[in-house]
Amino acid sequence: MSMLRINRHEQFILNAIERSELDTTKPFTAKQVREALSMTGTRNNEKTTLRQIPSTHKLNRIFKKSSDYELVVNWERSFTVEGKSKNMWRRV
């Protein structure tokens, strides 16, 4: 369990992820979360999408802080085509 606390904005993002079409029981990347959030409506209005979608770096930090998500795969040495490492997350 992480010593850092989830703030209100981060909890809003986690709730939006659960409202999205993304299956969080299977491993996913932060990039897939960004794509799912871009199509997810707000709590009050399903037609209005989120205005500010966090970067993949910020999403990875939120997942690390949250006790609801676990790191499944961490490719530190294996890089993608873009030259960035990938973290795979899953809801516990």
C-alpha positions as semicolon CSV with decimal commas, in nm:
position;residue;x (nm);y (nm);z (nm)
1;M;0,000;0,000;0,000
2;S;0,131;0,339;-0,094
3;M;0,199;0,611;0,162
4;L;0,079;0,880;-0,076
5;R;-0,287;0,973;-0,084
6;I;-0,512;1,006;-0,383
7;N;-0,639;1,364;-0,415
8;R;-0,985;1,463;-0,535
9;H;-0,887;1,516;-0,899
10;E;-0,706;1,182;-0,914
11;Q;-1,011;1,008;-0,762
12;F;-1,226;1,173;-1,030
13;I;-0,995;1,027;-1,296
14;L;-1,013;0,679;-1,138
15;N;-1,393;0,700;-1,130
16;A;-1,396;0,806;-1,495
17;I;-1,182;0,504;-1,583
18;E;-1,439;0,278;-1,420
19;R;-1,718;0,449;-1,620
20;S;-1,526;0,398;-1,944
21;E;-1,557;0,103;-2,181
22;L;-1,209;-0,022;-2,084
23;D;-1,202;-0,364;-1,917
24;T;-0,979;-0,298;-1,615
25;T;-0,973;-0,662;-1,506
26;K;-0,740;-0,738;-1,799
27;P;-0,393;-0,576;-1,826
28;F;-0,394;-0,233;-1,991
29;T;-0,154;0,054;-2,057
30;A;-0,188;0,422;-1,972
31;K;-0,216;0,497;-2,344
32;Q;-0,524;0,274;-2,366
33;V;-0,671;0,458;-2,067
34;R;-0,617;0,793;-2,241
35;E;-0,802;0,666;-2,549
36;A;-1,089;0,532;-2,335
37;L;-1,114;0,857;-2,135
38;S;-1,134;1,062;-2,455
39;M;-1,460;0,883;-2,535
40;T;-1,600;0,875;-2,180
41;G;-1,869;1,119;-2,073
42;T;-1,874;1,312;-1,750
43;R;-2,078;1,199;-1,451
44;N;-2,368;1,432;-1,515
45;N;-2,375;1,441;-1,892
46;E;-2,277;1,142;-2,101
47;K;-2,257;1,357;-2,415
48;T;-1,990;1,586;-2,268
49;T;-1,643;1,430;-2,266
50;L;-1,362;1,508;-2,026
51;R;-1,180;1,830;-2,109
52;Q;-0,843;1,754;-1,955
53;I;-0,708;1,402;-1,995
54;P;-0,391;1,336;-1,793
55;S;-0,069;1,236;-1,964
56;T;0,047;0,875;-1,957
57;H;0,313;0,971;-1,703
58;K;0,051;1,121;-1,469
59;L;-0,178;0,818;-1,514
60;N;0,107;0,583;-1,420
61;R;0,168;0,790;-1,105
62;I;-0,202;0,773;-1,014
63;F;-0,203;0,394;-1,059
64;K;0,108;0,363;-0,840
65;K;-0,060;0,565;-0,564
66;S;-0,386;0,371;-0,583
67;S;-0,430;0,049;-0,389
68;D;-0,699;-0,059;-0,639
69;Y;-0,451;-0,116;-0,923
70;E;-0,147;-0,338;-0,947
71;L;0,149;-0,331;-1,181
72;V;0,134;-0,648;-1,392
73;V;0,427;-0,602;-1,630
74;N;0,706;-0,348;-1,616
75;W;0,924;-0,349;-1,925
76;E;1,217;-0,146;-1,803
77;R;1,467;-0,281;-2,054
78;S;1,226;-0,358;-2,337
79;F;1,133;-0,041;-2,519
80;T;0,856;0,031;-2,764
81;V;0,900;0,180;-3,109
82;E;0,867;0,533;-2,964
83;G;1,155;0,462;-2,724
84;K;0,938;0,469;-2,411
85;S;0,887;0,188;-2,164
86;K;0,543;0,038;-2,107
87;N;0,372;-0,041;-1,779
88;M;0,075;-0,278;-1,779
89;W;-0,182;-0,229;-1,501
90;R;-0,481;-0,428;-1,377
91;R;-0,757;-0,356;-1,126
92;V;-0,720;-0,568;-0,814
